[in-house]
Amino acid sequence: GASREEVDILLEKGIRSMRQRYVHLSTSAQKAKEVAKIHTEDPVLLVVNAQLAQEEGVTMLSATENIVLADEIPPQYLSVMQD
């Protein structure tokens, strides 16, 4: 999830890790919202087209049942989750 201010930047530039080695992705909307609320009151959830990203060479690793790791997520694989 991201703040409303960050969404346009992420959709344009993609997601890159800032403080950690990998980008951490949640496998469910519920978990993503829980984590995002730590950083912002009204998070916007982004959907990653993981299947297409992996088919086109983006490496993703399953860290836990709820977390997938990636070096980065290019913008063409991102969209805003609709309520």
N, C-alpha and C positions, 0 to 999 in steps of 0.2 A: 504494500500500500504506500501511498504517497500523499503529501499535502496537495491541496488544490493548486498552490503556487508552483509546485514541482512537476505537475503532470505534463504540461506542454513541453518542458525541457526534456523530460524522459522520453516522450513520444518522438521528439526530434533527434535526440542524441543517443538514446538507448540507456540501459542500466549498466553502470560500472561500479565495481566495489570501491568504496571510499576508505573505510577503516579496516576492513578485514581482507583476507586473501581472496575470498570468493564472494560473489553475489549469492545471497541466501534467498531462496524462493520457497514459499509455502505451497503445499500440495492441495490445500482447500481454501475456499473463500473465508470460511469461519476463522481458521487459524491465521490467515493473512490479516484479517481485520483486527484480531486480538493483538497481534504483533505491531501493526501499524498504529494502533491507538496509544502505544507507548510513546510515540513520537509526535502525533498530531491528533487533535480532538475529532476531526471529521475527515477520515481518510478516504481517498479515492483508490479503488482497487484496479490494478492492471492485470490483464490476462496475457499470458505468454503462450504463443502457439509453439509449444515444446516439440511436438512431433515434426513440424516443418523445420524448426530451428535445428533439431538434431539431424534430420535428413540432409540439411544444407551445411553441416559441419560444426555446429555449435556443440561443444562437449558439455554434458550435464552428468553430474554424479549424485546418486541417491545417498544422502548422509544419514537420514533417519526415515521413519515412516512418513513424517510430516515435512521434511526439508530436503530440497534439491539444491545442489551447488553448481554454479557456472562461473567461468572467468568473466563473462559479460553477456548481456543480451542486446543484440543490435535492434534498432528501433523498428525494423520491418516485421518483427515478431511480436510486437506489443499492440494492445488495444485496451480501451477503457471498459471495465466490466459494467454492464448495464444492470440496474436494479431489478 
